[in-house]
Amino acid sequence: MGGEARSSLSLCFAVAVFLIAVSLCGPVRADTAWAEATFKQAEGLANAGQYEQALALYQQIIAREPTAKRSYCRAGTMAAGIGNLPQAIDYYKTCKQLLPDSIEPRGELVKLYEITGDMAARDRERTELLYLHKTTANKQTKAIDHYLRDLFAVGSYSVAVAEYFDLIGAWPSRYRFFILNEQGNTVYTIALSSSTAANANAVKLLGHPTKEWIFHLDLESDGAATTFKVFEGEPSYDTVKPLVIDAIRQQELKTRPPG
């Protein structure tokens, strides 16, 4: 991963910390009052961006309460937040074993393998994740419609990527790229979507008939969507990501003040 990406990872992981904290559920993370109080203290530190201090507390919980399953996941997020990605992967591997029906650890591993460039491990983990979501009998797991697939930086922007499990509705998206400014606010989004309108106009869009689904890459801003690429069939994430990076760079040039 290049220096450009590293420069904004702190914001990227701050976004991830928030999203994962929101997704945490379950009444109790540990078996003792001490562990519950310590977990609450660690959460406060994590929300304040004090990842190293939060990680130390999660590690204390893990050492004393091995059944505190969520602490492994949170330790993984904190380790990633301070840049120790191998340690983060190890924590999430354990979290996956302890929470076999949970989307979170598998989704985090997909993201971490993407960031570290281990694409074979990324693809294996993603295949398992998609299979889990498709076959689970757990209603809570089934109700989750997406996960945080990737985090990276382009220029001054951080980009958080959601992958959606199912293509449902008249205009469903597979990937949605949230382009964030230095304050962590969404400036605009880019989405890989399909639509009933696009499939009905396949010949016009492609110049020939097709049995494949039509997908389109759209820049979404101020309530309007501008299509800048059309695909015959669903493209892979590795095909879409560089196109999005190029679009973000072009958009940045358009909005840059002259001189």
C-alpha positions as CSV (number, residue, x, y, z in Angstrom):
1,M,0.0,0.0,0.0
2,G,1.4,3.4,-1.0
3,G,2.1,6.5,1.1
4,E,-1.0,8.2,-0.2
5,A,-3.1,5.5,1.4
6,R,-1.2,5.4,4.6
7,S,-1.6,9.2,5.1
8,S,-5.3,8.9,5.7
9,L,-5.7,5.6,7.3
10,S,-6.1,7.1,10.7
11,L,-9.4,8.8,9.5
12,C,-10.4,5.6,7.7
13,F,-10.0,3.5,10.8
14,A,-11.8,6.2,12.9
15,V,-14.7,5.7,10.6
16,A,-14.4,1.9,11.0
17,V,-14.3,2.2,14.8
18,F,-17.5,4.1,14.7
19,L,-19.3,1.8,12.3
20,I,-18.2,-1.4,14.1
21,A,-19.2,0.1,17.5
22,V,-22.6,0.8,16.1
23,S,-22.9,-2.8,14.9
24,L,-22.0,-4.4,18.2
25,C,-25.0,-6.1,19.8
26,G,-25.7,-8.5,22.6
27,P,-26.4,-7.7,26.2
28,V,-23.2,-8.8,27.9
29,R,-19.6,-8.9,26.6
30,A,-18.0,-10.7,29.5
31,D,-18.9,-12.8,32.6
32,T,-18.0,-10.4,35.4
33,A,-18.9,-7.0,36.6
34,W,-15.2,-6.0,36.3
35,A,-15.1,-7.0,32.7
36,E,-18.3,-5.2,31.8
37,A,-17.0,-2.0,33.5
38,T,-13.7,-2.3,31.8
39,F,-15.3,-2.9,28.4
40,K,-17.4,0.3,28.9
41,Q,-14.2,2.2,29.8
42,A,-12.4,0.8,26.7
43,E,-15.4,1.8,24.5
44,G,-15.1,5.4,25.7
45,L,-11.4,5.5,24.9
46,A,-12.0,4.0,21.5
47,N,-14.7,6.6,20.7
48,A,-12.3,9.3,21.7
49,G,-9.7,8.0,19.3
50,Q,-7.4,6.7,22.1
51,Y,-6.8,3.4,20.4
52,E,-3.7,2.2,22.2
53,Q,-5.2,2.8,25.6
54,A,-8.4,1.1,24.5
55,L,-6.5,-1.9,23.2
56,A,-4.7,-2.3,26.5
57,L,-8.0,-2.6,28.3
58,Y,-9.5,-5.0,25.8
59,Q,-6.3,-7.1,26.2
60,Q,-6.8,-7.1,30.0
61,I,-10.4,-8.4,29.5
62,I,-9.2,-11.1,27.1
63,A,-6.5,-12.2,29.6
64,R,-9.0,-12.5,32.5
65,E,-12.2,-13.4,30.7
66,P,-11.5,-15.6,27.7
67,T,-15.3,-15.9,27.0
68,A,-15.5,-12.1,26.4
69,K,-16.0,-12.7,22.7
70,R,-16.6,-9.1,21.5
71,S,-13.4,-7.9,23.2
72,Y,-11.4,-9.9,20.6
73,C,-13.2,-8.1,17.8
74,R,-12.8,-4.7,19.4
75,A,-9.1,-5.5,20.1
76,G,-8.8,-6.2,16.4
77,T,-10.2,-2.8,15.5
78,M,-8.0,-1.0,17.9
79,A,-4.9,-2.9,16.6
80,A,-5.8,-1.8,13.1
81,G,-6.4,1.7,14.3
82,I,-2.8,2.0,15.5
83,G,-1.5,0.3,12.3
84,N,-0.7,-3.1,13.6
85,L,-2.6,-5.0,10.9
86,P,-1.1,-8.5,11.5
87,Q,-2.2,-8.3,15.2
88,A,-5.6,-7.1,14.0
89,I,-6.0,-10.1,11.7
90,D,-5.0,-12.5,14.5
91,Y,-7.6,-11.0,16.9
92,Y,-10.3,-11.2,14.2
93,K,-9.4,-14.8,13.4
94,T,-10.1,-15.6,17.0
95,C,-13.2,-13.5,17.0
96,K,-14.5,-15.5,14.0
97,Q,-13.9,-18.8,15.8
98,L,-15.8,-17.6,18.8
99,L,-18.6,-16.0,16.8
100,P,-19.1,-18.3,13.9
101,D,-22.5,-16.9,12.9
102,S,-21.4,-13.2,13.0
103,I,-20.8,-11.1,9.9
104,E,-18.5,-8.6,11.7
105,P,-15.2,-10.7,12.1
106,R,-15.4,-12.1,8.5
107,G,-16.1,-8.7,7.0
108,E,-13.3,-7.2,8.9
109,L,-10.9,-9.9,7.7
110,V,-12.0,-9.2,4.1
111,K,-11.1,-5.6,4.6
112,L,-7.8,-6.2,6.4
113,Y,-6.7,-8.7,3.8
114,E,-7.6,-6.2,1.1
115,I,-5.5,-3.5,2.8
116,T,-2.5,-5.8,3.3
117,G,-2.7,-7.0,-0.3
118,D,-3.4,-10.7,0.5
119,M,-6.0,-11.1,-2.2
120,A,-6.1,-14.9,-2.0
121,A,-7.0,-14.7,1.7
122,R,-9.4,-11.9,1.0
123,D,-11.3,-13.9,-1.6
124,R,-11.4,-17.0,0.6
125,E,-12.8,-15.0,3.5
126,R,-15.3,-13.2,1.3
127,T,-16.6,-16.5,-0.2
128,E,-17.1,-17.8,3.3
129,L,-18.9,-14.6,4.3
130,L,-21.3,-14.7,1.4
131,Y,-22.0,-18.3,2.1
132,L,-22.7,-17.6,5.7
133,H,-25.1,-14.8,4.9
134,K,-26.9,-16.9,2.3
135,T,-27.3,-20.0,4.4
136,T,-27.6,-18.8,8.0
137,A,-30.7,-19.5,10.0
138,N,-29.8,-16.7,12.4
139,K,-32.4,-14.0,11.7
140,Q,-30.2,-11.2,13.1
141,T,-27.3,-12.2,10.8
142,K,-29.7,-12.6,7.8
143,A,-31.1,-9.1,8.4
144,I,-27.7,-7.4,7.8
145,D,-27.7,-6.1,4.3
146,H,-24.0,-5.0,3.9
147,Y,-20.6,-4.9,5.4
148,L,-17.6,-2.6,5.3
149,R,-15.5,-4.1,2.6
150,D,-12.6,-1.7,2.2
151,L,-10.9,1.5,3.4
152,F,-8.4,3.5,1.5
153,A,-7.3,7.0,0.7
154,V,-7.2,9.1,-2.5
155,G,-5.5,12.5,-2.2
156,S,-7.0,14.3,0.7
157,Y,-10.1,12.0,0.8
158,S,-10.7,8.8,2.7
159,V,-13.0,6.2,1.1
160,A,-15.1,3.7,3.0
161,V,-16.7,1.0,0.8
162,A,-19.8,-0.9,1.6
163,E,-20.6,-4.2,-0.2
164,Y,-24.3,-5.2,-0.3
165,F,-25.2,-8.9,-0.1
166,D,-28.4,-8.9,-2.2
167,L,-29.6,-7.0,-5.3
168,I,-33.1,-6.1,-4.3
169,G,-35.4,-3.4,-5.6
170,A,-35.6,-1.3,-8.7
171,W,-32.1,0.3,-8.3
172,P,-30.0,-2.0,-6.1
173,S,-26.3,-1.3,-5.4
174,R,-23.5,-3.9,-5.0
175,Y,-20.8,-1.5,-3.9
176,R,-21.1,2.0,-2.5
177,F,-18.0,4.2,-2.1
178,F,-18.4,6.9,0.5
179,I,-15.9,9.8,-0.2
180,L,-15.1,11.5,3.1
181,N,-13.4,14.8,3.7
182,E,-10.8,15.4,6.5
183,Q,-13.7,15.9,9.0
184,G,-15.1,12.5,8.2
185,N,-18.2,13.9,6.4
186,T,-19.5,12.3,3.2
187,V,-18.8,14.7,0.3
188,Y,-20.4,12.4,-2.4
189,T,-20.7,8.7,-3.2
190,I,-20.0,6.5,-6.1
191,A,-22.1,3.3,-6.5
192,L,-22.0,0.3,-8.7
193,S,-25.7,-0.4,-9.3
194,S,-28.1,-2.2,-11.5
195,S,-31.6,-1.0,-12.3
196,T,-34.7,-2.1,-14.1
197,A,-34.4,1.0,-16.3
198,A,-30.8,0.1,-17.4
199,N,-31.8,-3.5,-18.1
200,A,-34.8,-2.4,-20.1
201,N,-32.5,-0.2,-22.3
202,A,-29.6,-2.7,-22.7
203,V,-29.5,-2.4,-26.5
204,K,-29.4,1.4,-26.3
205,L,-26.7,1.4,-23.6
206,L,-24.5,-1.4,-25.1
207,G,-25.3,-1.2,-28.8
208,H,-26.4,-4.9,-28.9
209,P,-28.8,-7.2,-27.1
210,T,-27.5,-9.2,-24.1
211,K,-28.8,-11.8,-21.6
212,E,-26.4,-10.4,-18.9
213,W,-27.5,-7.9,-16.2
214,I,-26.5,-4.3,-16.9
215,F,-24.5,-2.6,-14.2
216,H,-23.5,1.1,-14.1
217,L,-21.1,3.1,-12.1
218,D,-22.7,6.4,-10.9
219,L,-21.3,9.4,-9.1
220,E,-24.0,10.6,-6.7
221,S,-24.0,14.1,-5.4
222,D,-26.7,16.6,-4.3
223,G,-29.5,14.1,-5.1
224,A,-28.4,13.5,-8.7
225,A,-26.7,10.5,-10.2
226,T,-24.3,10.7,-13.1
227,T,-23.4,7.5,-14.9
228,F,-19.8,7.3,-16.1
229,K,-19.4,3.6,-16.9
230,V,-21.7,0.8,-18.1
231,F,-20.9,-2.9,-17.7
232,E,-22.4,-5.9,-19.4
233,G,-22.6,-8.3,-16.5
234,E,-21.4,-7.7,-13.0
235,P,-17.8,-6.5,-12.8
236,S,-15.4,-7.6,-10.0
237,Y,-14.4,-5.3,-7.2
238,D,-10.9,-5.3,-8.6
239,T,-12.2,-3.9,-11.9
240,V,-14.4,-1.3,-10.2
241,K,-11.9,0.1,-7.6
242,P,-9.4,1.6,-10.0
243,L,-12.2,3.3,-11.9
244,V,-13.5,4.8,-8.7
245,I,-10.0,6.0,-7.7
246,D,-9.6,7.7,-11.1
247,A,-13.1,9.3,-10.9
248,I,-12.2,10.7,-7.4
249,R,-9.0,12.2,-8.7
250,Q,-10.8,13.8,-11.7
251,Q,-13.5,15.1,-9.4
252,E,-10.8,16.6,-7.1
253,L,-9.2,18.4,-10.1
254,K,-12.6,19.8,-11.1
255,T,-13.2,21.3,-7.6
256,R,-9.6,22.5,-7.0
257,P,-9.3,26.3,-7.0
258,P,-7.5,27.7,-10.0
259,G,-3.8,28.7,-9.5
